[in-house]
Amino acid sequence: MDLGNEIIKSIRIMLDRKISNYKTDKTFDSVIIKTNANHTYVILGEDGSQRTVYSSIPSLNLTTGSKVWVKMPYGSLNNMHICGIRK
């Protein structure tokens, strides 16, 4: 047994576990495909799925086809929201 290789393998395992549990904010671009009466919007998710989200800028007039920035705080799908307009 090579002690150096075993130590490196152990460090890799610890780093992989730590990284897989690490949560960060993620922002991505999307497009609104539908507006709802309750001030929610249906957008295309990164994986092509449809998601219903709120806008964090309520005074912003968004319409179908608007290009937007979407934020997912700490990787939480439940808290995903529109945070800006793309140009």
N, CA, C and O atoms as CSV, one atom per row, in Angstrom:
chain,resi,resn,atom,element,x,y,z
A,1,MET,N,N,0.852,-1.180,0.000
A,1,MET,CA,C,0.000,0.000,0.000
A,1,MET,C,C,0.892,1.236,0.000
A,1,MET,O,O,1.822,1.353,0.798
A,2,ASP,N,N,0.591,2.145,-0.904
A,2,ASP,CA,C,1.320,3.403,-0.999
A,2,ASP,C,C,0.582,4.452,-0.174
A,2,ASP,O,O,-0.507,4.889,-0.545
A,3,LEU,N,N,1.174,4.848,0.934
A,3,LEU,CA,C,0.535,5.769,1.865
A,3,LEU,C,C,0.182,7.105,1.202
A,3,LEU,O,O,-0.879,7.664,1.481
A,4,GLY,N,N,1.041,7.616,0.345
A,4,GLY,CA,C,0.783,8.889,-0.331
A,4,GLY,C,C,-0.470,8.833,-1.190
A,4,GLY,O,O,-1.284,9.756,-1.161
A,5,ASN,N,N,-0.633,7.748,-1.962
A,5,ASN,CA,C,-1.823,7.600,-2.812
A,5,ASN,C,C,-3.090,7.448,-1.984
A,5,ASN,O,O,-4.143,7.965,-2.359
A,6,GLU,N,N,-2.999,6.751,-0.872
A,6,GLU,CA,C,-4.164,6.569,-0.002
A,6,GLU,C,C,-4.602,7.900,0.607
A,6,GLU,O,O,-5.797,8.167,0.728
A,7,ILE,N,N,-3.654,8.718,0.983
A,7,ILE,CA,C,-3.979,10.040,1.541
A,7,ILE,C,C,-4.641,10.901,0.467
A,7,ILE,O,O,-5.630,11.580,0.742
A,8,ILE,N,N,-4.103,10.880,-0.756
A,8,ILE,CA,C,-4.687,11.662,-1.848
A,8,ILE,C,C,-6.103,11.178,-2.157
A,8,ILE,O,O,-6.993,12.000,-2.377
A,9,LYS,N,N,-6.330,9.866,-2.177
A,9,LYS,CA,C,-7.675,9.332,-2.410
A,9,LYS,C,C,-8.644,9.789,-1.325
A,9,LYS,O,O,-9.787,10.140,-1.618
A,10,SER,N,N,-8.195,9.786,-0.084
A,10,SER,CA,C,-9.044,10.227,1.031
A,10,SER,C,C,-9.404,11.705,0.895
A,10,SER,O,O,-10.546,12.093,1.145
A,11,ILE,N,N,-8.453,12.511,0.506
A,11,ILE,CA,C,-8.708,13.942,0.327
A,11,ILE,C,C,-9.707,14.155,-0.810
A,11,ILE,O,O,-10.609,14.983,-0.688
A,12,ARG,N,N,-9.559,13.418,-1.912
A,12,ARG,CA,C,-10.503,13.536,-3.031
A,12,ARG,C,C,-11.919,13.166,-2.607
A,12,ARG,O,O,-12.876,13.846,-2.976
A,13,ILE,N,N,-12.054,12.102,-1.842
A,13,ILE,CA,C,-13.380,11.680,-1.365
A,13,ILE,C,C,-14.005,12.773,-0.507
A,13,ILE,O,O,-15.184,13.087,-0.663
A,14,MET,N,N,-13.215,13.357,0.404
A,14,MET,CA,C,-13.734,14.414,1.268
A,14,MET,C,C,-14.139,15.641,0.460
A,14,MET,O,O,-15.183,16.236,0.726
A,15,LEU,N,N,-13.326,16.030,-0.527
A,15,LEU,CA,C,-13.655,17.182,-1.361
A,15,LEU,C,C,-14.902,16.929,-2.196
A,15,LEU,O,O,-15.748,17.815,-2.318
A,16,ASP,N,N,-15.032,15.742,-2.772
A,16,ASP,CA,C,-16.220,15.411,-3.568
A,16,ASP,C,C,-17.482,15.500,-2.728
A,16,ASP,O,O,-18.497,16.014,-3.198
A,17,ARG,N,N,-17.441,15.014,-1.508
A,17,ARG,CA,C,-18.615,15.089,-0.620
A,17,ARG,C,C,-18.947,16.530,-0.277
A,17,ARG,O,O,-20.117,16.912,-0.266
A,18,LYS,N,N,-17.942,17.323,0.000
A,18,LYS,CA,C,-18.147,18.722,0.364
A,18,LYS,C,C,-18.719,19.503,-0.821
A,18,LYS,O,O,-19.655,20.284,-0.653
A,19,ILE,N,N,-18.171,19.299,-2.000
A,19,ILE,CA,C,-18.623,20.018,-3.188
A,19,ILE,C,C,-20.051,19.633,-3.549
A,19,ILE,O,O,-20.828,20.495,-3.958
A,20,SER,N,N,-20.415,18.366,-3.409
A,20,SER,CA,C,-21.766,17.935,-3.778
A,20,SER,C,C,-22.827,18.529,-2.855
A,20,SER,O,O,-23.985,18.653,-3.253
A,21,ASN,N,N,-22.454,18.896,-1.639
A,21,ASN,CA,C,-23.401,19.498,-0.692
A,21,ASN,C,C,-23.367,21.026,-0.719
A,21,ASN,O,O,-24.133,21.667,0.001
A,22,TYR,N,N,-22.505,21.612,-1.524
A,22,TYR,CA,C,-22.342,23.052,-1.574
A,22,TYR,C,C,-23.460,23.676,-2.401
A,22,TYR,O,O,-23.668,23.290,-3.551
A,23,LYS,N,N,-24.171,24.624,-1.834
A,23,LYS,CA,C,-25.284,25.289,-2.510
A,23,LYS,C,C,-24.921,26.741,-2.776
A,23,LYS,O,O,-24.443,27.441,-1.883
A,24,THR,N,N,-25.147,27.191,-3.998
A,24,THR,CA,C,-24.874,28.579,-4.357
A,24,THR,C,C,-26.051,29.138,-5.139
A,24,THR,O,O,-26.895,28.385,-5.624
A,25,ASP,N,N,-26.105,30.447,-5.260
A,25,ASP,CA,C,-27.092,31.078,-6.133
A,25,ASP,C,C,-26.703,30.779,-7.575
A,25,ASP,O,O,-25.524,30.688,-7.917
A,26,LYS,N,N,-27.713,30.632,-8.400
A,26,LYS,CA,C,-27.463,30.389,-9.813
A,26,LYS,C,C,-28.377,31.310,-10.611
A,26,LYS,O,O,-29.576,31.380,-10.344
A,27,THR,N,N,-27.824,32.009,-11.578
A,27,THR,CA,C,-28.602,32.891,-12.437
A,27,THR,C,C,-28.438,32.424,-13.878
A,27,THR,O,O,-27.329,32.131,-14.326
A,28,PHE,N,N,-29.551,32.357,-14.596
A,28,PHE,CA,C,-29.498,31.938,-15.995
A,28,PHE,C,C,-30.505,32.740,-16.800
A,28,PHE,O,O,-31.423,33.343,-16.245
A,29,ASP,N,N,-30.325,32.741,-18.117
A,29,ASP,CA,C,-31.242,33.483,-18.980
A,29,ASP,C,C,-32.385,32.578,-19.429
A,29,ASP,O,O,-32.224,31.364,-19.553
A,30,SER,N,N,-33.538,33.192,-19.669
A,30,SER,CA,C,-34.719,32.447,-20.073
A,30,SER,C,C,-35.648,33.360,-20.864
A,30,SER,O,O,-35.341,34.526,-21.110
A,31,VAL,N,N,-36.776,32.808,-21.250
A,31,VAL,CA,C,-37.783,33.577,-21.974
A,31,VAL,C,C,-39.152,33.252,-21.385
A,31,VAL,O,O,-39.422,32.110,-21.013
A,32,ILE,N,N,-40.009,34.258,-21.303
A,32,ILE,CA,C,-41.363,34.048,-20.787
A,32,ILE,C,C,-42.213,33.459,-21.906
A,32,ILE,O,O,-42.276,34.012,-23.005
A,33,ILE,N,N,-42.865,32.338,-21.624
A,33,ILE,CA,C,-43.711,31.720,-22.640
A,33,ILE,C,C,-45.202,31.894,-22.336
A,33,ILE,O,O,-46.057,31.601,-23.171
A,34,LYS,N,N,-45.498,32.379,-21.116
A,34,LYS,CA,C,-46.899,32.621,-20.762
A,34,LYS,C,C,-46.956,33.534,-19.543
A,34,LYS,O,O,-46.145,33.401,-18.626
A,35,THR,N,N,-47.917,34.465,-19.533
A,35,THR,CA,C,-48.156,35.296,-18.356
A,35,THR,C,C,-49.478,34.858,-17.728
A,35,THR,O,O,-50.430,34.529,-18.436
A,36,ASN,N,N,-49.528,34.855,-16.418
A,36,ASN,CA,C,-50.726,34.441,-15.683
A,36,ASN,C,C,-51.361,35.634,-14.983
A,36,ASN,O,O,-50.687,36.627,-14.709
A,37,ALA,N,N,-52.646,35.540,-14.696
A,37,ALA,CA,C,-53.388,36.628,-14.054
A,37,ALA,C,C,-52.901,36.914,-12.632
A,37,ALA,O,O,-53.045,38.038,-12.150
A,38,ASN,N,N,-52.332,35.924,-11.959
A,38,ASN,CA,C,-51.893,36.116,-10.568
A,38,ASN,C,C,-50.453,36.641,-10.477
A,38,ASN,O,O,-49.782,36.437,-9.465
A,39,HIS,N,N,-49.982,37.313,-11.528
A,39,HIS,CA,C,-48.646,37.920,-11.589
A,39,HIS,C,C,-47.524,36.889,-11.499
A,39,HIS,O,O,-46.456,37.175,-10.958
A,40,THR,N,N,-47.763,35.708,-12.023
A,40,THR,CA,C,-46.710,34.721,-12.185
A,40,THR,C,C,-46.449,34.544,-13.673
A,40,THR,O,O,-47.260,34.939,-14.511
A,41,TYR,N,N,-45.329,33.956,-13.982
A,41,TYR,CA,C,-44.920,33.788,-15.375
A,41,TYR,C,C,-44.427,32.371,-15.584
A,41,TYR,O,O,-43.798,31.786,-14.703
A,42,VAL,N,N,-44.714,31.823,-16.750
A,42,VAL,CA,C,-44.196,30.510,-17.111
A,42,VAL,C,C,-42.967,30.751,-17.982
A,42,VAL,O,O,-43.038,31.432,-19.005
A,43,ILE,N,N,-41.844,30.185,-17.560
A,43,ILE,CA,C,-40.577,30.341,-18.280
A,43,ILE,C,C,-40.059,28.971,-18.696
A,43,ILE,O,O,-40.532,27.937,-18.222
A,44,LEU,N,N,-39.094,28.987,-19.578
A,44,LEU,CA,C,-38.391,27.758,-19.928
A,44,LEU,C,C,-37.204,27.613,-18.996
A,44,LEU,O,O,-36.366,28.510,-18.909
A,45,GLY,N,N,-37.127,26.493,-18.302
A,45,GLY,CA,C,-35.994,26.225,-17.425
A,45,GLY,C,C,-34.757,25.886,-18.234
A,45,GLY,O,O,-34.823,25.737,-19.454
A,46,GLU,N,N,-33.640,25.766,-17.557
A,46,GLU,CA,C,-32.385,25.447,-18.234
A,46,GLU,C,C,-32.441,24.111,-18.955
A,46,GLU,O,O,-31.803,23.926,-19.992
A,47,ASP,N,N,-33.202,23.189,-18.403
A,47,ASP,CA,C,-33.291,21.851,-18.982
A,47,ASP,C,C,-34.426,21.725,-19.991
A,47,ASP,O,O,-34.721,20.622,-20.451
A,48,GLY,N,N,-35.071,22.847,-20.346
A,48,GLY,CA,C,-36.165,22.834,-21.310
A,48,GLY,C,C,-37.530,22.627,-20.686
A,48,GLY,O,O,-38.542,22.640,-21.387
A,49,SER,N,N,-37.570,22.437,-19.371
A,49,SER,CA,C,-38.851,22.265,-18.683
A,49,SER,C,C,-39.520,23.619,-18.470
A,49,SER,O,O,-38.865,24.660,-18.519
A,50,GLN,N,N,-40.819,23.594,-18.234
A,50,GLN,CA,C,-41.555,24.828,-17.966
A,50,GLN,C,C,-41.687,25.019,-16.461
A,50,GLN,O,O,-42.013,24.081,-15.734
A,51,ARG,N,N,-41.433,26.226,-16.004
A,51,ARG,CA,C,-41.517,26.554,-14.577
A,51,ARG,C,C,-42.368,27.802,-14.403
A,51,ARG,O,O,-42.284,28.733,-15.204
A,52,THR,N,N,-43.183,27.823,-13.362
A,52,THR,CA,C,-43.964,29.006,-13.013
A,52,THR,C,C,-43.229,29.747,-11.907
A,52,THR,O,O,-42.931,29.179,-10.856
A,53,VAL,N,N,-42.937,31.030,-12.152
A,53,VAL,CA,C,-42.154,31.823,-11.201
A,53,VAL,C,C,-42.777,33.203,-11.019
A,53,VAL,O,O,-43.590,33.652,-11.827
A,54,TYR,N,N,-42.377,33.855,-9.944
A,54,TYR,CA,C,-42.744,35.243,-9.674
A,54,TYR,C,C,-41.628,36.149,-10.161
A,54,TYR,O,O,-40.516,35.689,-10.422
A,55,SER,N,N,-41.919,37.423,-10.282
A,55,SER,CA,C,-40.895,38.411,-10.585
A,55,SER,C,C,-40.539,39.139,-9.296
A,55,SER,O,O,-41.423,39.494,-8.517
A,56,SER,N,N,-39.256,39.359,-9.073
A,56,SER,CA,C,-38.836,40.117,-7.895
A,56,SER,C,C,-38.957,41.619,-8.128
A,56,SER,O,O,-38.685,42.415,-7.229
A,57,ILE,N,N,-39.369,42.008,-9.348
A,57,ILE,CA,C,-39.575,43.411,-9.694
A,57,ILE,C,C,-41.033,43.564,-10.127
A,57,ILE,O,O,-41.322,43.533,-11.323
A,58,PRO,N,N,-41.963,43.731,-9.166
A,58,PRO,CA,C,-43.383,43.719,-9.489
A,58,PRO,C,C,-43.830,44.836,-10.432
A,58,PRO,O,O,-44.830,44.673,-11.131
A,59,SER,N,N,-43.129,45.949,-10.469
A,59,SER,CA,C,-43.547,47.049,-11.338
A,59,SER,C,C,-43.120,46.833,-12.793
A,59,SER,O,O,-43.499,47.604,-13.675
A,60,LEU,N,N,-42.353,45.811,-13.033
A,60,LEU,CA,C,-41.860,45.511,-14.368
A,60,LEU,C,C,-42.967,44.888,-15.208
A,60,LEU,O,O,-43.589,43.910,-14.795
A,61,ASN,N,N,-43.212,45.449,-16.377
A,61,ASN,CA,C,-44.247,44.934,-17.259
A,61,ASN,C,C,-43.647,43.872,-18.175
A,61,ASN,O,O,-42.961,44.198,-19.144
A,62,LEU,N,N,-43.901,42.618,-17.871
A,62,LEU,CA,C,-43.362,41.510,-18.656
A,62,LEU,C,C,-44.448,40.901,-19.525
A,62,LEU,O,O,-45.594,40.769,-19.094
A,63,THR,N,N,-44.097,40.536,-20.731
A,63,THR,CA,C,-45.053,39.940,-21.662
A,63,THR,C,C,-44.470,38.648,-22.227
A,63,THR,O,O,-43.286,38.355,-22.059
A,64,THR,N,N,-45.317,37.894,-22.891
A,64,THR,CA,C,-44.860,36.674,-23.544
A,64,THR,C,C,-43.769,37.028,-24.548
A,64,THR,O,O,-43.918,37.960,-25.338
A,65,GLY,N,N,-42.689,36.286,-24.511
A,65,GLY,CA,C,-41.555,36.549,-25.391
A,65,GLY,C,C,-40.469,37.407,-24.763
A,65,GLY,O,O,-39.385,37.536,-25.332
A,66,SER,N,N,-40.738,38.002,-23.590
A,66,SER,CA,C,-39.713,38.810,-22.919
A,66,SER,C,C,-38.535,37.931,-22.521
A,66,SER,O,O,-38.708,36.820,-22.021
A,67,LYS,N,N,-37.337,38.452,-22.753
A,67,LYS,CA,C,-36.119,37.755,-22.342
A,67,LYS,C,C,-35.763,38.225,-20.942
A,67,LYS,O,O,-35.683,39.427,-20.693
A,68,VAL,N,N,-35.548,37.280,-20.020
A,68,VAL,CA,C,-35.347,37.629,-18.617
A,68,VAL,C,C,-34.165,36.870,-18.020
A,68,VAL,O,O,-33.705,35.861,-18.554
A,69,TRP,N,N,-33.696,37.396,-16.898
A,69,TRP,CA,C,-32.722,36.702,-16.059
A,69,TRP,C,C,-33.498,36.042,-14.927
A,69,TRP,O,O,-34.378,36.663,-14.330
A,70,VAL,N,N,-33.181,34.806,-14.634
A,70,VAL,CA,C,-33.851,34.057,-13.574
A,70,VAL,C,C,-32.814,33.649,-12.540
A,70,VAL,O,O,-31.734,33.167,-12.883
A,71,LYS,N,N,-33.152,33.849,-11.269
A,71,LYS,CA,C,-32.244,33.513,-10.174
A,71,LYS,C,C,-32.807,32.360,-9.377
A,71,LYS,O,O,-34.004,32.311,-9.096
A,72,MET,N,N,-31.937,31.430,-9.012
A,72,MET,CA,C,-32.310,30.289,-8.186
A,72,MET,C,C,-31.427,30.329,-6.932
A,72,MET,O,O,-30.314,29.805,-6.942
A,73,PRO,N,N,-31.926,30.956,-5.843
A,73,PRO,CA,C,-31.108,31.094,-4.637
A,73,PRO,C,C,-30.781,29.744,-3.993
A,73,PRO,O,O,-31.665,28.919,-3.760
A,74,TYR,N,N,-29.510,29.543,-3.718
A,74,TYR,CA,C,-29.022,28.324,-3.060
A,74,TYR,C,C,-29.502,27.049,-3.749
A,74,TYR,O,O,-29.663,26.016,-3.098
A,75,GLY,N,N,-29.729,27.113,-5.055
A,75,GLY,CA,C,-30.151,25.942,-5.807
A,75,GLY,C,C,-31.580,25.511,-5.542
A,75,GLY,O,O,-31.953,24.391,-5.892
A,76,SER,N,N,-32.394,26.367,-4.932
A,76,SER,CA,C,-33.769,26.028,-4.553
A,76,SER,C,C,-34.751,26.337,-5.679
A,76,SER,O,O,-34.936,27.498,-6.045
A,77,LEU,N,N,-35.376,25.301,-6.226
A,77,LEU,CA,C,-36.380,25.498,-7.272
A,77,LEU,C,C,-37.598,26.247,-6.737
A,77,LEU,O,O,-38.227,27.003,-7.477
A,78,ASN,N,N,-37.939,26.048,-5.472
A,78,ASN,CA,C,-39.107,26.704,-4.881
A,78,ASN,C,C,-38.957,28.214,-4.779
A,78,ASN,O,O,-39.955,28.934,-4.765
A,79,ASN,N,N,-37.730,28.701,-4.709
A,79,ASN,CA,C,-37.472,30.140,-4.558
A,79,ASN,C,C,-36.999,30.788,-5.855
A,79,ASN,O,O,-36.567,31.941,-5.835
A,80,MET,N,N,-37.067,30.092,-6.963
A,80,MET,CA,C,-36.648,30.633,-8.247
A,80,MET,C,C,-37.538,31.823,-8.606
A,80,MET,O,O,-38.752,31.776,-8.404
A,81,HIS,N,N,-36.937,32.889,-9.140
A,81,HIS,CA,C,-37.701,34.086,-9.490
A,81,HIS,C,C,-36.996,34.868,-10.603
A,81,HIS,O,O,-35.800,34.707,-10.845
A,82,ILE,N,N,-37.780,35.717,-11.269
A,82,ILE,CA,C,-37.217,36.600,-12.298
A,82,ILE,C,C,-36.555,37.764,-11.593
A,82,ILE,O,O,-37.162,38.404,-10.734
A,83,CYS,N,N,-35.304,38.041,-11.953
A,83,CYS,CA,C,-34.574,39.104,-11.269
A,83,CYS,C,C,-34.130,40.231,-12.198
A,83,CYS,O,O,-33.502,41.185,-11.740
A,84,GLY,N,N,-34.441,40.144,-13.487
A,84,GLY,CA,C,-34.072,41.219,-14.391
A,84,GLY,C,C,-34.473,40.919,-15.827
A,84,GLY,O,O,-34.978,39.843,-16.146
A,85,ILE,N,N,-34.229,41.917,-16.692
A,85,ILE,CA,C,-34.555,41.798,-18.111
A,85,ILE,C,C,-33.255,41.689,-18.898
A,85,ILE,O,O,-32.285,42.395,-18.624
A,86,ARG,N,N,-33.256,40.796,-19.873
A,86,ARG,CA,C,-32.116,40.694,-20.800
A,86,ARG,C,C,-32.368,41.611,-21.978
A,86,ARG,O,O,-33.518,41.868,-22.336
A,87,LYS,N,N,-31.324,42.096,-22.567
A,87,LYS,CA,C,-31.471,42.953,-23.768
A,87,LYS,C,C,-31.040,42.203,-24.983
A,87,LYS,O,O,-31.086,42.743,-26.089
